[in-house]
């Protein structure tokens, strides 16, 4: 009956105590492991926090260093850009000076060529390859050489300006990139753990193929800086060269211009002297012509004066030869008439001998008339030569020298 009353599913009290002890032990063990885990977690959190802070601090420092480095190179690029822009602007003014100098050579060249053309109008003996023509030809040669030199220098200047602008373009692009990079790094430096809108970027860790090394980055900017320095130095050298060329060509042009002007002055003086001498000769010829004309008139009068008495005497003799018979007497009248004819003839002979040696009086007249013709020809020749000199003086003194007075050689 007692066995029937006992429930076979009930546990013994000892089992109950044992189960409680097991629960307590398990719980305490679990608690201990949990506490260790919590302690390890806090230690790990603290370690990670410190590591993260240290890493972030290092990144911030490197970011700041990078920003300073970019600022440094940006400042270098700014300086080089300012220098190359300044040199380019100055070079543009030098280009303008070259252009004005080249333009300024055209008028002197045209004037020199016109002078040569005008002087081709000289005539006769005055159409000579004189010192003036030699100096004018040299002036044309000098001016053409100067224009060619200025043209080559202008081409060189244009090329240098192009190179300066190319260097400026590279500096501009580099500066633009560095400005963008600095803006990005400034933004990155401003980010903190509390900054809103910070996000995960899954692709941030990927390195694209266009990444360059820090060394290449520095080399790239260094090359741009060195190119700018090189072009700036080239510009400085070119400016010095242009200054020298402009100064030299101005001196050469003035010197040659003065050589031409001196040659003109000397030539005008020579032609005037020659003209004055010709005019003096002409005056002498004209005086001699007047004297010869008087001489011819005197000869004619002398012949006329002596012919009449001879004719009278001979007419008387001829008439008396017709006296009749015994009246044809060799009387004192006839004797006197014979003596008169002989005396007049003798006097004519003496006068001719005095005037023209032993030539007869009529031959002397013919000779005098020949000399008069010669003097007339000489007068015409002298007058023609004086006109030649007047033409030359008009060309050199009026057309050429007055035109050259307008020449003004400036310093460019």
Number of C-alpha atoms within 10 A of each C-alpha: 5 5 7 7 7 9 8 8 6 7 9 9 9 9 10 11 11 12 12 12 12 12 12 12 12 12 12 12 12 12 12 12 12 12 12 12 12 12 12 12 12 12 12 12 12 12 12 12 12 12 12 12 12 12 12 14 12 12 13 16 13 12 16 16 12 15 20 13 14 19 15 12 19 21 13 17 24 15 13 22 23 13 16 25 17 13 21 23 13 15 22 15 12 20 22 14 18 23 16 12 21 20 13 16 19 14 15 21 19 13 18 25 16 16 22 18 12 15 22 14 13 20 15 11 9 17 13 13 9 12 16 24 19 13 21 25 17 17 23 19 13 17 23 15 13 22 22 13 15 23 15 12 18 20 13 14 22 15 12 19 21 13 20 26 17 15 25 25 14 20 24 16 13 18 21 13 13 19 15 12 15 19 13 13 17 14 10 13 15 10 13 10 7 7 8 8 6 10 6 7 7 7 7 7 7 7 8 7 6 6 9 9 9 9 8 11 11 13 12 13 20 15 12 21 22 14 20 25 18 16 23 23 14 16 22 15 12 18 18 11 13 21 15 11 17 19 14 14 23 18 15 16 19 16 13 19 22 13 18 24 19 15 19 22 16 14 19 21 14 12 20 17 13 15 21 14 13 19 17 13 16 20 14 13 19 16 13 15 19 14 13 17 16 12 17 19 14 13 19 15 12 15 16 11 12 14 14 11 15 18 12 13 20 16 13 15 17 11 10 16 14 10 11 9 7 6 11 12 13 11 9 9 13 17 11 13 18 15 13 16 18 14 13 16 16 11 13 19 16 14 16 20 14 11 14 15 13 13 15 15 21 13 12 20 20 12 15 18 16 12 16 20 13 14 20 15 12 16 21 13 14 20 17 13 20 21 14 20 25 16 17 24 20 15 20 23 18 12 16 22 18 12 15 18 9 11 13 12 17 12 12 17
